[in-house]
Amino acid sequence: MTPELAAAFDRLSVTQRQAVDWGEGAALVLAGPGVGKTTVLTTRIARILDNSRNRNFRVLALTFTTKAGDEMRTRVEGMVPGLTERAVIGTFHSFCAQVLRQHGSHLGIRPDFGIYDQDQDREELLRDAIRQAAENGETVAQDDVRWLKAIDQLRSSLVSPEKTAQRFRDPKAGERAARVYGIYENALRTRNLMDFNGLILDTCRLVHSIPAVAARIRQSYPYWLIDEFQDTTPAQYRLVRFLAGSEFKNLFAVADDDQIIYQWAGASYQQIVAFRQNFSPVLMQLVENRRCPPEVVNAANNLVAHNSDRTPGKAALVSTLPDEGPAIRKRVFQTDVDEAQSVGAEIARSGRGKWGRTAVLGRTRAILQPVLDALRGAGVPASIATRRDRFVSAQFVWLQSCLELALRPTDRQVFTAMVGAANRISGMELDAAILAAEAASSGLSYLEHWSLAAKTNGDETASRLSELACRLVQARATWPKIVAEAIAWLPQTAAAPNGNVSDADEDKAAWEVAAKAIRAEKGSQPDLDELLQGLALRPKEPPPDPNAVRLLTIHAAKGLEFDYVWLIGLAESVLPSWQSLKPDARPAELEEERRNCFVAITRTRKNLVLSYASQYRGWSRQPSRFLAEMDLEPTGSGDSI
C-alpha cells in the first residue's frame, strides 16, 4: 500500500472503511450530503488497483458530470500514482462513446464519428434529410422537422423507429413519426454522426444484439462503481442491466434518495427500488456529515423526513462538527425587489475576503438575476453559473470546425459555421453556399477550397487562418502542433476594450481545461476524433473567478459547497414551485421541491441565510411551508433565528 493510500485509509470513519473494504457482490451505499462519498469511491478504486498490481483488469467508475469524473481521477492518481490508467472514470456518455469507438462497427458506426450536441445542428440535419427524402419520392414535408422533439423522447426511452408507430394512439401520426425517425437515424449513420441520446441507445443496441461485447466488458471490468446512482435515467439503468446480464452482480452503487432533483430528466426513486430488486445488494449507510454546522444538519433532517419516497429504515444525518452557536439566519422582506437589493447590499458589506466563498442559490435563474444586478451595482464581482455547451467566440468556433472538417470533409453544417466564424474574425465576406458549390465542382474538400479563397483575400488575419487550415488539410497528423499555435494566436484577434476578458480568452481557458482532462481520461495524447468527441461531451464554460460571488440555481449547485450560502425565494409558489402546489399535481412533485430545498441548505459549511418576501412580481405569497417543516417558523421582518 502506498503511503498516500495508507494515509487516506487512516482518515476513514468506521462506516466509510466498511464501504471501501467491500469485496465481491452488489452493494448499495446510501450517502447523504457531506458524508464523504467521493472519498469512499476514490479510496475504494485506489484500494482495488493497489491490491491487483500484477493483474490486467480495469475498474469502471461511472459519474454524472465530467467535473466529478475529473476530480475522482485526480484523487485516485494522488493515492496510487501510475495506476490510474487501469481505471475508466467518466460519465455514462463518455463510456458509451468509448464502447462505440471500439465495437460500433457491428452497427455500422465508424470510430471517428462526430457528436452533434446542439439542437440547432440536429434540426438542420433533419431538415436537409427530409428535403432529400422528399426528392426521392418519400411522403414527407419540411414541417416534419417538428417531430424531432418526439424523436428525442423516443430515443431517450430506447424506442427504435420500428417500434415507434405502436407508441401513438393515432395510427397516422405514429406512422408519420416512425418515417421521420427512420430518416433522422439514416442521416446520422450516413454522415457518421451521433447525438447524446444515440450514445446510450446505440450502446444498448450493441450489447443487446452482440452479447459477446457485453461479456468482453464484464471480463475487462470486473469491478463497477456508479456515483450518484439516484440520478440514473431509465435508459442508463437499462444499459447497466444489459451490460450485467443475468449473472454479473459486482456493482457498487452510491446513492441518496434525498437528493433526487432531476425527475424531469428521468431520475426516479424507482431506479433505487429496481436496483435492490434486480441485484439484491447489501445496504450500507454513511450518515456522518462533515460539512454542515449541527443546526443546518438538524434542519435538513426535519425537512426531508416529510418525504415518503425514501429507503425504508434510512438513518438521519449526524453532524460531526462542533456546535459553535447559531448558523442559520433568516431575512424577511416586503417585495422581491427589496429582497434582491438587501441581499446584494448585505453581501457587499460582508467584505471582499468572503465574496469568493459565498453563494446565492435560487429555484430559477429569473430570481437570481436581480440579486446579480444588485451585487454588480455595489461593486461586487459576481456571476450566474451557466452551463455553456459550445464555444461562443468566433475564434474557437472556427478552430473546432476546422478540426471537425478534417474528419468529415463534406459536413455542410460544420463548414457553414466555420466560414461564418472566419468572416467574423477577419472581416471577410465569403459565402459558404457558393464556396461549397465551387468545391464540389473543383474536386477539392470544403476546407481546402476555403483556405485558397481566404488566402487571396489580402487580409493578414485571413492569410494566417488560411495557412493553419491548409497545413491541417495537407498533414492531418500534425493537428496537435497546429492546435497549439492556434490557441496561442487566436485570442489576439479578439478585441477586449478597457482590459476586459474577451470571449476568446474565456474559450481558450475552457479549451485548455477540457483538453487536459481528456488527456488524463485516456492516459495519453488523444487522437483527433477522441479530442473532438471529448469536447462535445464537456461543458465549455471557463473556470469560475475564485474571488467572485457565485449565483446558482439549486440544480447547478448540486455537488458544490460554500462557506456562506444564501437561499432566496423561500415562499409558496416560488420554492416550492407553483406547479407542485396545483390541485392536480402529483405528490412526487412536491417531494422533489422539498429535496431541492434539502440540497440547497446542505451546501453550507459555515453560515446559511434563508430569505423570502411577502410579494413576488406583485403577487402576495406566504412563507414557504419548508420553513415550518425545518422547524424554523416565520418571524418578523429582518429577524434572525
C-alpha positions in Angstrom: 0.0 0.0 0.0 1.4 3.4 -1.0 1.9 5.9 1.8 -0.8 8.2 0.3 -3.3 5.4 0.3 -2.4 4.4 3.8 -2.9 7.9 5.0 -6.3 8.1 3.2 -7.3 4.8 5.0 -6.3 6.3 8.4 -8.7 9.2 7.8 -11.7 7.0 7.1 -14.5 6.5 9.7 -15.6 3.0 10.6 -18.6 3.1 8.2 -16.5 4.6 5.4 -13.9 1.9 5.8 -16.6 -0.8 5.7 -17.7 0.5 2.3 -14.2 0.9 1.0 -13.3 -2.6 2.0 -16.4 -4.2 0.5 -15.3 -7.2 -1.6 -17.4 -9.0 -4.1 -21.1 -8.7 -4.9 -23.6 -5.9 -5.2 -23.6 -3.1 -2.6 -25.9 0.0 -2.2 -24.3 2.8 -0.2 -26.8 5.4 0.9 -24.6 8.5 1.3 -26.2 11.8 2.3 -24.6 15.3 1.7 -21.3 16.0 3.3 -20.5 12.4 4.3 -17.5 11.9 2.1 -19.0 9.7 -0.7 -16.3 10.8 -3.2 -13.7 9.9 -0.6 -15.2 6.4 -0.3 -15.4 5.9 -4.1 -11.9 7.1 -4.8 -10.3 5.2 -1.9 -12.2 2.1 -2.9 -10.9 2.4 -6.5 -7.4 3.0 -5.3 -7.5 0.0 -2.9 -8.7 -2.3 -5.7 -5.9 -1.0 -8.1 -3.2 -1.3 -5.4 -4.2 -4.8 -4.4 -4.1 -6.0 -8.0 -0.9 -4.6 -9.4 0.0 -7.8 -11.2 -3.4 -8.3 -12.8 -4.7 -6.8 -16.1 -8.3 -6.0 -15.4 -9.6 -2.4 -15.2 -12.1 -0.7 -12.9 -15.1 1.0 -14.3 -16.5 4.1 -12.4 -19.4 6.0 -13.9 -20.3 9.5 -12.9 -22.9 12.1 -13.9 -20.7 15.1 -14.7 -17.3 15.4 -16.3 -16.2 17.6 -13.3 -17.0 14.8 -10.9 -15.1 12.3 -13.0 -12.1 14.6 -13.3 -12.0 15.1 -9.5 -12.2 11.4 -8.8 -9.4 10.6 -11.3 -7.2 13.2 -9.7 -7.8 11.8 -6.2 -7.1 8.3 -7.3 -3.9 9.3 -9.0 -2.8 11.0 -5.8 -3.3 7.8 -3.8 -1.9 5.3 -6.3 0.4 7.2 -8.8 0.7 5.5 -12.1 -2.2 3.1 -11.7 -5.0 5.4 -12.9 -4.6 4.1 -16.5 -6.3 0.9 -15.3 -9.4 2.8 -14.2 -12.0 4.2 -16.6 -13.6 7.1 -14.7 -16.2 9.2 -16.6 -19.8 9.8 -17.5 -22.2 7.3 -18.9 -22.0 9.2 -22.3 -18.2 9.1 -22.4 -18.1 5.4 -21.6 -20.6 4.7 -24.3 -18.5 6.7 -26.8 -15.5 4.6 -25.9 -17.5 1.4 -26.3 -18.9 2.5 -29.7 -15.4 3.5 -30.9 -14.2 0.0 -30.1 -17.1 -2.1 -31.1 -19.5 0.2 -33.0 -18.6 -1.4 -36.4 -21.1 -4.1 -35.6 -23.8 -1.5 -36.1 -22.0 0.3 -39.0 -20.6 3.0 -36.8 -17.1 4.2 -37.7 -14.9 5.1 -34.7 -14.2 8.7 -35.8 -17.9 9.6 -35.5 -18.9 13.2 -34.7 -21.3 14.2 -32.0 -24.0 16.7 -32.6 -24.8 18.2 -29.2 -26.8 21.3 -30.3 -30.5 21.2 -31.2 -29.9 23.7 -34.0 -27.4 21.4 -35.7 -29.7 18.4 -35.3 -32.7 20.3 -36.7 -30.7 21.4 -39.7 -29.6 17.8 -40.2 -33.1 16.5 -40.2 -34.4 19.4 -42.4 -31.8 18.6 -45.0 -32.5 14.8 -44.8 -36.3 15.4 -45.2 -35.6 17.5 -48.2 -33.5 14.7 -49.8 -36.1 12.1 -48.9 -38.9 14.2 -50.5 -36.8 14.5 -53.7 -36.5 10.7 -53.6 -40.3 10.3 -53.6 -41.0 9.7 -49.8 -44.2 11.2 -48.4 -42.6 13.8 -46.1 -42.8 17.6 -45.8 -40.4 20.3 -44.4 -42.6 20.9 -41.4 -42.0 17.2 -40.4 -38.9 18.6 -38.6 -41.4 19.3 -35.7 -41.2 15.6 -34.9 -37.6 15.9 -33.6 -38.7 16.5 -30.0 -40.8 13.4 -30.1 -37.9 11.5 -31.7 -35.7 12.7 -28.8 -38.2 11.3 -26.3 -38.4 8.0 -28.1 -34.6 7.7 -28.3 -34.2 8.6 -24.6 -36.7 5.7 -23.9 -34.7 3.3 -26.1 -37.5 3.1 -28.6 -36.4 2.3 -32.2 -38.1 3.5 -35.4 -39.5 0.1 -36.0 -41.4 0.2 -32.6 -42.4 3.9 -32.8 -45.8 3.6 -34.5 -47.3 1.5 -31.8 -46.4 4.2 -29.2 -49.0 6.5 -30.7 -52.8 6.4 -30.2 -53.3 7.9 -33.6 -52.0 5.4 -36.2 -51.4 8.0 -38.9 -49.4 10.2 -36.5 -47.4 7.1 -35.4 -46.7 6.1 -39.0 -45.5 9.6 -39.8 -43.3 9.9 -36.7 -41.8 6.5 -37.5 -41.0 7.5 -41.0 -39.3 10.8 -40.0 -37.5 9.0 -37.2 -36.1 6.5 -39.7 -34.9 9.4 -41.9 -33.2 11.0 -39.0 -31.4 7.9 -38.0 -30.3 7.2 -41.5 -28.9 10.7 -41.8 -26.9 10.2 -38.7 -25.5 7.0 -39.9 -24.7 8.2 -43.4 -22.8 11.2 -42.1 -21.1 9.3 -39.3 -22.8 11.3 -36.6 -24.2 10.6 -33.1 -26.4 12.6 -30.8 -26.5 12.4 -27.0 -29.4 10.0 -26.8 -27.9 7.9 -29.5 -24.8 7.2 -27.5 -26.9 5.4 -24.9 -29.4 3.9 -27.4 -26.7 2.5 -29.7 -24.7 1.1 -26.9 -27.8 -0.7 -25.6 -28.5 -2.0 -29.2 -24.9 -3.1 -29.4 -24.7 -5.1 -26.2 -28.2 -6.5 -26.6 -27.6 -7.7 -30.2 -24.0 -8.8 -29.7 -23.8 -10.4 -26.3 -20.1 -11.1 -26.8 -19.5 -7.4 -26.4 -21.2 -7.3 -23.0 -19.3 -10.4 -22.0 -16.0 -8.7 -23.0 -16.8 -5.7 -20.9 -17.6 -7.8 -17.9 -14.3 -9.6 -18.3 -12.3 -6.4 -18.8 -14.1 -4.6 -15.9 -14.8 -7.0 -13.1 -15.5 -4.1 -10.7 -18.2 -1.4 -11.4 -18.9 1.7 -9.4 -21.7 4.2 -10.0 -21.7 7.6 -8.5 -25.0 9.5 -7.8 -27.0 6.4 -8.7 -30.2 8.2 -7.8 -29.7 10.3 -10.9 -29.7 7.4 -13.4 -32.3 7.6 -16.1 -34.4 4.6 -17.1 -32.2 4.3 -20.2 -29.0 4.4 -18.3 -30.3 1.7 -15.8 -31.4 -0.5 -18.7 -27.8 -0.1 -20.1 -26.4 -1.3 -16.8 -28.8 -4.3 -16.9 -27.9 -5.2 -20.5 -24.1 -5.0 -19.6 -24.5 -7.0 -16.4 -26.6 -9.8 -18.0 -28.1 -12.3 -15.7 -25.1 -13.3 -13.6 -22.9 -10.2 -13.0 -23.5 -8.7 -9.6 -20.3 -6.9 -8.7 -21.7 -3.4 -8.8 -21.1 -0.8 -6.1 -23.7 2.0 -6.2 -23.6 5.2 -4.2 -26.9 7.0 -3.9 -29.0 9.4 -1.9 -32.8 9.2 -2.3 -33.0 12.6 -0.6 -31.1 14.3 -3.4 -33.2 13.2 -6.4 -33.8 16.5 -8.1 -33.7 15.5 -11.8 -37.1 13.9 -12.2 -37.7 16.0 -15.3 -34.7 14.1 -16.9 -35.9 10.7 -15.9 -34.3 10.3 -12.4 -36.6 8.4 -10.0 -36.6 6.7 -6.7 -37.9 3.7 -8.6 -34.4 3.2 -10.0 -33.1 2.6 -6.5 -36.1 0.2 -5.9 -35.3 -1.6 -9.1 -31.6 -1.9 -8.3 -32.5 -3.5 -4.9 -34.8 -6.0 -6.6 -32.5 -6.9 -9.5 -29.2 -7.0 -7.8 -30.1 -7.8 -4.1 -27.3 -5.5 -2.8 -26.0 -5.3 0.7 -27.2 -2.0 2.2 -24.7 0.4 3.9 -25.3 3.9 5.2 -23.0 6.8 5.5 -24.5 9.4 7.8 -21.6 11.3 9.4 -22.0 14.8 7.9 -18.6 16.5 7.9 -19.6 19.7 6.1 -22.6 21.4 7.7 -23.0 23.0 11.1 -25.2 21.0 13.5 -28.1 23.4 13.2 -28.2 23.0 9.4 -28.0 19.2 9.7 -30.9 19.3 12.1 -33.0 21.5 9.8 -32.2 19.2 6.8 -33.2 16.1 8.8 -36.5 17.7 9.8 -37.3 18.8 6.3 -36.7 15.6 4.4 -38.5 13.5 7.0 -41.7 14.7 5.4 -40.9 12.8 2.2 -42.2 9.2 1.6 -40.1 8.2 -1.3 -37.2 7.1 0.8 -35.4 3.8 1.5 -37.2 2.1 4.5 -35.1 2.4 7.6 -32.9 5.2 6.3 -31.0 6.8 9.1 -30.8 10.6 9.8 -27.7 12.6 9.1 -25.4 13.1 12.1 -23.3 16.2 12.4 -19.6 15.7 13.3 -18.8 19.4 13.6 -18.8 21.1 17.0 -21.8 23.3 17.8 -20.4 26.9 17.6 -23.7 28.6 18.0 -26.4 29.8 15.6 -25.6 29.0 12.0 -28.9 29.9 10.3 -30.3 33.4 9.9 -33.5 34.5 8.2 -34.3 37.6 6.3 -37.9 38.7 5.6 -38.8 41.4 3.1 -41.8 43.2 1.7 -41.1 42.6 -2.0 -38.8 40.6 -4.2 -37.2 43.9 -5.2 -36.4 44.6 -1.6 -35.1 41.1 -1.2 -32.7 41.4 -4.1 -31.4 44.8 -3.1 -30.9 43.9 0.5 -29.2 40.6 -0.1 -26.8 42.3 -2.5 -26.1 45.1 0.0 -25.5 42.7 2.9 -23.1 40.5 0.9 -21.3 43.7 -0.2 -20.8 44.7 3.4 -19.5 41.3 4.4 -16.2 42.1 2.8 -14.1 41.2 -0.1 -12.5 38.3 1.7 -15.8 36.5 1.9 -17.1 37.0 -1.6 -15.3 34.1 -3.2 -16.7 31.8 -0.5 -20.3 33.0 -0.9 -23.1 31.5 -3.0 -26.6 32.8 -3.6 -29.0 29.9 -4.5 -32.4 30.2 -6.0 -35.1 28.0 -7.6 -34.7 29.6 -11.0 -32.3 31.9 -12.9 -35.0 34.6 -13.0 -35.0 35.0 -9.3 -31.2 35.3 -9.2 -30.8 38.0 -11.9 -32.0 40.9 -9.7 -29.5 39.9 -7.0 -26.8 39.8 -9.6 -27.7 43.3 -10.7 -27.6 44.5 -7.1 -24.3 42.9 -6.4 -22.7 44.4 -9.5 -24.3 47.8 -8.7 -22.5 47.6 -5.3 -19.2 46.8 -7.0 -19.1 43.1 -6.0 -17.7 40.7 -8.6 -20.4 38.1 -9.3 -21.8 35.9 -12.0 -24.7 33.5 -12.5 -23.3 30.0 -13.2 -24.5 29.0 -16.7 -23.6 25.8 -18.4 -22.0 26.6 -21.7 -22.3 23.7 -24.2 -20.5 25.2 -27.1 -17.7 27.7 -27.7 -19.1 31.3 -28.1 -16.2 33.1 -29.7 -15.7 33.1 -33.5 -12.1 32.2 -32.9 -12.8 28.8 -31.2 -15.9 28.0 -33.3 -13.5 28.3 -36.2 -10.9 26.1 -34.7 -13.3 23.4 -33.7 -15.0 23.5 -37.0 -11.7 23.1 -38.9 -10.8 20.1 -36.9 -14.3 18.6 -37.5 -13.9 19.2 -41.2 -10.5 17.3 -41.1 -12.5 14.2 -40.1 -15.8 14.9 -42.0 -14.7 16.9 -45.1 -18.3 17.2 -46.6 -20.2 18.3 -43.4 -22.1 21.3 -44.8 -23.3 22.5 -41.4 -19.9 22.5 -39.9 -18.5 24.2 -43.0 -21.1 26.9 -42.8 -20.3 27.5 -39.1 -16.5 27.7 -40.0 -17.0 30.2 -42.8 -19.2 32.4 -40.7 -16.7 32.3 -37.8 -13.8 33.2 -40.1 -15.7 36.1 -41.6 -16.3 37.5 -38.1 -12.7 37.1 -37.2 -11.1 38.7 -40.3 -13.9 40.8 -41.9 -14.1 38.6 -45.0 -17.5 38.2 -46.7 -17.2 34.7 -48.2 -20.4 32.9 -48.9 -20.5 29.3 -47.6 -23.1 28.1 -50.1 -21.1 29.4 -53.1 -17.8 28.0 -51.7 -19.4 24.6 -51.2 -20.7 24.5 -54.8 -17.3 25.6 -56.1 -15.5 22.9 -54.0 -17.8 20.2 -55.4 -17.1 21.2 -59.0 -13.4 21.5 -58.4 -13.0 18.2 -56.6 -11.4 19.9 -53.5 -12.6 19.4 -50.0 -14.6 22.2 -48.4 -11.7 23.2 -46.1 -9.1 23.1 -48.8 -11.2 25.3 -51.2 -11.9 27.7 -48.4 -8.3 28.0 -47.4 -7.4 29.0 -51.0 -10.2 31.6 -51.1 -9.2 33.1 -47.8 -5.5 33.3 -48.9 -6.4 35.5 -51.8 -8.4 37.9 -49.6 -5.4 40.0 -48.9 -6.0 40.4 -45.1 -3.2 39.4 -42.7 -5.6 37.6 -40.3 -7.3 35.8 -43.2 -4.0 34.7 -44.5 -3.0 33.3 -41.1 -6.3 31.4 -40.9 -5.8 30.1 -44.4 -2.3 28.9 -43.6 -3.4 27.0 -40.5 -6.3 25.3 -42.4 -4.0 24.5 -45.3 -1.5 22.7 -43.1 -4.3 20.7 -41.5 -5.5 19.6 -44.9 -2.0 18.6 -46.1 -1.0 16.7 -43.0 -3.8 16.0 -40.6 -1.5 14.1 -38.2 0.2 17.4 -37.3 -3.1 18.7 -35.7 -1.6 18.9 -32.1 1.1 21.4 -33.3 -1.5 23.3 -35.3 -3.9 23.5 -32.4 -1.1 24.7 -30.0 -0.2 27.5 -32.4 -3.9 28.4 -33.0 -4.9 28.7 -29.3 -1.9 30.8 -28.6 -2.7 33.2 -31.5 -6.5 33.3 -31.9 -7.3 35.3 -28.7 -5.0 38.1 -30.1 -7.5 38.6 -32.9 -10.4 39.4 -30.4 -10.8 42.9 -29.2 -11.4 43.3 -25.4 -11.9 47.0 -24.6 -10.9 48.5 -21.2 -8.9 45.5 -20.3 -11.9 43.2 -20.2 -11.5 39.5 -20.8 -12.8 38.6 -24.3 -15.0 35.6 -25.2 -11.9 34.2 -27.0 -9.8 34.4 -23.8 -12.6 32.6 -21.9 -12.9 30.0 -24.6 -9.2 29.4 -24.6 -9.3 28.7 -20.8 -12.2 26.3 -21.3 -10.5 24.6 -24.2 -7.3 24.1 -22.2 -9.2 22.7 -19.2 -11.1 20.3 -21.4 -8.1 19.2 -23.4 -6.1 18.5 -20.2 -9.0 16.4 -18.7 -9.4 14.5 -22.0 -5.7 13.6 -22.0 -5.9 12.5 -18.3 -9.0 10.4 -19.1 -7.2 8.5 -21.8 -3.8 8.4 -20.1 -2.1 9.7 -23.2 -2.4 12.2 -26.1 -5.9 11.6 -27.6 -6.4 11.0 -31.3 -8.2 13.8 -33.1 -11.5 12.0 -33.1 -11.2 11.4 -29.3 -10.4 15.1 -28.7 -13.5 16.2 -30.6 -15.8 13.7 -29.1 -14.4 14.7 -25.6 -15.0 18.3 -26.4 -18.6 17.6 -27.4 -19.3 15.8 -24.2 -17.8 18.5 -21.9 -19.1 21.9 -20.9 -17.3 24.9 -22.4 -17.6 27.5 -19.6 -14.3 28.9 -18.3 -13.2 28.3 -14.7 -15.1 30.5 -12.2 -13.5 33.6 -10.7 -12.3 32.5 -7.2 -12.9 36.0 -5.8 -16.4 36.4 -7.1 -19.8 35.7 -5.5 -21.4 32.7 -7.3 -25.1 32.7 -8.1 -26.5 29.3 -9.0 -29.8 27.6 -9.5 -30.2 24.8 -7.0 -29.7 22.2 -9.7 -26.4 23.9 -10.7 -25.2 23.9 -7.1 -25.6 20.2 -6.5 -22.2 18.7 -5.6 -20.8 22.0 -4.6 -20.2 23.5 -1.1 -19.6 27.1 0.2 -18.8 28.7 3.5 -21.7 31.2 3.2 -24.9 30.2 1.5 -27.9 32.5 0.8 -31.1 30.6 -0.2 -33.6 33.2 -1.6 -37.2 33.0 -2.6 -38.4 30.7 0.2 -42.1 31.5 -0.4 -45.1 29.4 -1.5 -45.2 29.1 -5.4 -41.6 30.1 -5.6 -39.9 27.3 -3.5 -41.9 25.1 -3.6 -42.9 26.0 -7.2 -46.5 26.8 -8.1 -46.6 23.7 -10.4 -46.0 21.4 -7.4 -48.9 23.1 -5.5 -51.6 22.8 -8.1 -54.6 20.7 -7.1 -53.8 18.1 -9.8 -50.1 17.9 -9.0 -48.6 14.5 -8.2 -47.2 14.1 -4.6 -43.8 13.3 -6.2 -43.6 16.9 -7.5 -43.8 18.4 -4.0 -41.4 15.8 -2.7 -38.9 16.9 -5.4 -39.3 20.5 -4.4 -38.5 19.5 -0.8 -35.4 17.7 -2.0 -34.4 20.9 -3.8 -34.5 22.8 -0.6 -32.6 20.0 1.2 -29.9 20.1 -1.4 -29.7 23.9 -1.2 -29.2 24.2 2.5 -26.7 21.3 2.7 -24.3 23.2 0.5 -23.4 25.2 3.7 -20.1 24.9 5.5 -20.4 27.8 8.0 -23.5 30.1 7.7 -26.8 29.8 6.0 -29.2 32.7 5.3 -32.8 32.0 4.3 -34.8 34.8 2.8 -38.3 35.4 1.4 -40.6 38.3 0.6 -44.3 38.9 1.0 -44.7 39.7 -2.6 -43.2 38.4 -5.8 -43.9 40.2 -9.1 -46.7 41.9 -7.4 -48.4 38.8 -6.1 -48.8 38.1 -2.4 -47.0 35.0 -1.2 -47.0 33.1 2.1 -43.7 31.9 3.6 -42.6 28.5 2.3 -44.0 25.5 4.1 -40.5 24.2 4.2 -39.6 26.8 6.9 -42.1 25.2 9.3 -41.0 21.7 8.2 -37.4 22.6 9.1 -38.8 23.8 12.5 -37.9 27.4 11.5 -41.2 29.2 12.0 -41.6 32.6 10.2 -40.9 35.6 12.3 -40.9 39.4 11.9 -39.0 41.3 9.2 -35.3 41.1 9.5 -35.3 38.7 12.4 -32.6 36.2 12.9 -33.0 32.6 14.0 
